[in-house]
Amino acid sequence: MTDYLCISVTLLDSLFHGKADHGEPEWPPSPLRLFQAMLRGARTGCRDSQWTDAKAAAFKWLERCEPPVIV
């Protein structure tokens, strides 16, 4: 059985200023940028900013996953 994790991102601003290597525009945003945003949101979320073992385990699992296919 194949498992999927589908993440859809909506940018709240019409402008995206992400830069890749050598200052080139980065589009789509890198998986690392998404991982960083998810981690930041989990650490400072408006509903539950408490860091738990369950959150830590979820991010450790995500770190161990194979590189994503971006479509």
N, C-alpha and C positions, 0 to 999 in steps of 0.2 A: 504494500500500500504506500502511495506517495502522499506526503503531508505538505501543505502549503501554508505559508504565512503571507497574507496579502496586506500590504500597507499602502493606503492611499493618502497622499499629502496634498493639502490645499494651502497655497501660500496666501497669507492675509494681505499682502501688499502686491501691487502690480509689478514692482521692481524686485529683482533678485541680484544681489551684489557678490555672490559667491565666486571665488577665484580658485582656479586649479594651479598646477605647477606653472611657473614662469608668468604668472599674472593673467593667464588665459581665462576667459569666462568658463564657469563650470555649469554645464547643464546636461543631463539632469544632475541634481545635487548628489554627491557621493554617498554611498551607504554609511561611511564613517560620520558624515555630517548629520544624517538622520539618527544614527545611534547616539551621537552626542546630544542631540535635541531631546530624544526620548529619555535619556539618562537624566538630563537637567530637569525635565518635566517631572520625572519620578521623584527627584530629590527636593524639588521646590513647588510641587503641585498645590493648587489652591484648595483641593478637597482633603488630601491626605499627604502631607509632606513628611510623615514619619517613615524613616528608612527601616525596612523589615527584612528578615531572613528570606521571606518569599520573594520580595523584589530583587534582592541580591542574587538569589538562585535563578530567577528569570533572566537577568542580564548576563549571568555567567553562561547559561544555556545558549543565549543568543550569540555570545562571543565565540562559542565552539562550533556554531553552524558553518556549513560550507558557504563560500561566497555566493551572493544572490544573483539571480537572473533578473535583469531589469528590463521591463517591457513597457 
